[in-house]
Every structure is written in structure tokens, then in C-alpha cells.
Amino acid sequence: MPELSVIFSDSSMPMNLTDLSDEKLFLKIREGNAAAFDMLFNRYWEKLYRIAYARLKDTDDAQDVVQEVLVRFWNNREKTEIKTSLEMYLMGAVRLQVIDHFRSRKVRERQLQEALDRINLLESSIHDVADYLELEQTLEAIVNEMPAMLKSIYLMRSENMSVKEIASKLGLADQTVKNYISEVLRRLRIALQEKYPEKHLTYLALLITLLNK
């Protein structure tokens, strides 16, 4: 595995790697090219870190999440299959790792712990990046069909804004925002049950974790 601590040194990066597309860069990574992995790290580290930090609000945790995703990506490079763009794959992997981070953290806020307890009671869970990306696409399609207010609150909550922050921004009472979140979950539950009859409880519990944290 390449040394992650020296990734930020761009001056030594071969020019031919800098000009490679993501697809060609991935092919070199699959061949075990450590310099290509360094190039990938430099290309996407900051963006992946911002995604993780937006949800975790902790610098160390966000860095750990991104590093875990990239290390796993390198270790599994020979068997990794990417059906979307490399950028979308990595973004989805970081979001999924954030969820895993919430699951594994021992010291939790009460509301989040209660949501995680519900997840632990379920027989299955999302661990595959492809499944998670599919769920994200499904959620986006469902939310886009919702009234503007519900869509806005869902998006703000997904970006880790608190109920109070959302209420302040929209000029609503805290309880009104909570009611809207409940309505969003109700609509998502119905839609997910129709599309994923065997997995909808797992997906719904995951959404409760994200929206009620």
C-alpha cells in the first residue's frame, strides 16, 4: 500500500499520470501502480473530505473516514467493479463509510443511539457501495416528486443541519420542521416499500438515522 502521509507532494507526480482520465487512472491502479493511486488521492481527497466533514462535523473523524475508503479502495483494487464514474463511486463510498462510522461509534447521542439500535434489530444492512448508490438515486427521484417545502427540509437535514437551524432559515417553528420530517419519512416509507419490499425496513431505519441524528 502506498504511504498516505506523502500524498500531498505533487511536485514528483509524473506528468503522464496528471493528464490521465479517471478511467485510465483506475486501470493503472488495478495494475498496482502506486503513483496512480497517489494521483487519485490528490485529485479527490479534498472533495471527499468535505463530504465526510459535512456529515461528521469533526476533522479527525472526517479524515479517518476518507482514509479508510481510499485504503480499502487500494486493497480491493483488483476485484473492484465500477459501474458509474470513479468520482461518483468514491463519493458514494464515503457516504456509506460515514454511516458505518455512526454505527460503530461507542459513545453516541441518545437519539442517534436509539436509531442505531433499531438498525441492529434488522436482519440485513447496506454494506455494498453499488446498493447504496442505487438507494441514493432512488431517494433523489422520490424526493424530487415531493412538494418544495418537504424537498428543501430533506436536503437541509441530509446536509446535517439541525432542526433549529432549519427552522431559523425557513422561519418555521421547531415542531413544524419535525412534523415535515415525519411526513418526509412517511412518504419515503411508502415508496421504498413498493420498490424494495424485502429491504424497505432496513433502508427506512437508515434514513431515520440520518434524518433524526
Summary of the structure (lengths in Angstrom):
residues: 213
radius of gyration: 19.0
end to end distance: 35.0
largest distance: 56.2
contacts: 582
relative contact order: 0.09
helix: 73%
strand: 0%
